[in-house]
Amino acid sequence: MSAFSLGVGGGVAGLLGAALAHVLVTGLGFDDTVFGLSLSTGLLYGAIATGLSRRAGLGLVGFALPFFGIALPLGIASRFETVRFGPDQLIAGAYIISIWASIFAVGALLPKPRLWRSGLGSIAGAFSAYLALSAILRLSGMAAWPWPMRSLWPPPVALLDGLMNGAGMGLGIWFSLRKTEAT
């Protein structure tokens, strides 16, 4: 796997996954629900996993981990009236844990043989992309751009996030595999 194929494959898949997730979730009217959050996150990481691996099986893993990692705990918690955490904390916790677990799993399951190091490389690449995106948004003021929430056109910030996250994961995996081959 080359740096170009992983970086471009992950980046293009992340861009397309972010667009598809936004159009489907907004078009179906699930944009303000836990199901919408689960579905959009699952579609994004499923697309990135498919773009990186070009295998439907890993794409399904990329979809299922964040989808069920968000939907199941929040669905179960919504059935109980007394929850120790507030709903915002619960949503944030489920989201953060499922995202990073998905990023690690996609990276670890991509190469043959399976390598935990590539999972860590995927996390490092995604985190680097997050830092770069944060800097771009802060310096450009792009995060403050007005965007109609119910628009079927995906916001530029979401597209840039998908692009950078997919490319970062791909390059992080490539770098970790390169290090593995060198040792």
N, C-alpha and C positions, 0 to 999 in steps of 0.2 A: 504494500500500500504506500503510495507516494504522498508527500505533503500536499501536493496540488490536488490529488483526487479526494483526500480526506477534508482539506480545508474548503475547497469549492463544493464538494458534494454535501458536506454538512451545512455550509452557509446557504446554498441555494435551497436545500431541503428545509432549513429553518425559516427562510423567507417565505417559501410557499406554504409551509405548515402554519405560520403565523397568519397569513392571509386566509387560508382555508378555515382555520379555527375561528377567526373573527367573523367571516361571512356566515358560517354555519350557526354559530352561537347567537349572533345578532339576528340573523334571518329567521331562526326558529323561536326567537323571543326568550332565550334562556340567559341573557346577558347579566341579569341581576340575581342569579341563583347559584347555589352551591353546585348543582348539576352543570351549569354553564361553565363555572370555574374548572370543574373536573374535566369536562369534555374539551375545553379549549387547551388546557394544559396537556392532556393526553394526546390530542391531535398534534400539538407542537412537537412534543418529544417523540411521538411515533414517527412523524415525518423526518425528524433529524436522525433517528435510529435507522430508518429505511435508507435515507440518503447516504449515511456513512457506510452501511453494510451492504446495501443493495440486496437485502434478504428480508422477505416478508415476516419471517419468524421473529427477528430482532425488532422489526417495526412494531409487531404486536406487543412485545415486551415493553418497548418504549411508550406505547399507548397505555397499556394496562397498569403499569406501576403508578404513574401519577394519577390516572383516573380513579382507580380503586383506593389508592393511598389517600386521596382527598375525600372521595364520596363515602367510603365505608365508615371511617371514624366520625365524620360529621353527621352521617345518616343515623348512626347508632346514638350519638350524643343528642340528637334532636328528639329522640324518643324519651329521654329522661328529663324531668323538669328541673332537677337539681344537678347542675354541672359545676364542678369546682372552678373551672376557668370561665371567663366571659366568652361570648361567641367570637369576638374579634381575635382573641388570643388562641382559641381553638382552631379557627380557620388558618391563622398565620402559622401555627405549629404544624398542622397537617400539611399545609402547602410546602413549607420549608423542608420538612423531613422527606416528603415524597419526591420533591424536585431533586434534592441532592442524592437520594437513594437511586433515582432513575438515571441521573447523570453517571453515577458510579457504575451501575449495572450495565448500561449501554457500553461504556468504555471497557469494562471487564469481560463482557461477552463477545465483543467484536473480533479480537484476534483468535487464531488457532495456534497453539493451545491457549486456553483462557488464562488471562493474566490479571492479577489484582493491581499490578503496576499501571496497566493501561487504564484501569478504573480511576486510579489516582490522577493519572495524566488527563483524563477527561474532566475531572473535577478542577484541576489546576487551570486547564484551558477555559472552562466555563467561567471560573472565578476571574480570570484575566480579562475575559470578554466583558464581564459585569463591571469591572473597574474601568475599562476603556469606555464602555457605554455611559457609565456615570459621569466620566470626565467630559465626554462629548455633549451630553445633555446639559451639564452645568455650564460649560463654556459657550455653547451655542444658544442656550435658552430654549431649545427645542421642546423640553418637557412642558413649558408653559404655553405652547401653541394651542389655540382653541381648536377643538375637534368635536364635532357632534357625536355624542355617545351612541346614538341609535343609527348612525350612518353605516351602510353596508361597505363603504370604502374603509379598509383598515387604516388605523392611524399610523403615520410614519414611524412613531416611536416603537410600536409593536413590531413593525416590519424590520426595523433596524435591530431590535432586540433578538428576533428570530435569526436574522442573518449572522449577527456577531456571536450569538450563543452556539449555533451550529458550527460555524467556522472555528471558534475557540475550542469546542470539544474535539473537532477533527484534528486540529493542529496539536492539541495537548496529547491526544492518543498517538499521533505520529511521533511526537518527540519522545514519549515514553517507550514506544516500540524501537525507536532508533537507539535509545540508551540500552535497551535490552539486547539488541543485536550486537552492540559494541562491546558488551561485557562478556 
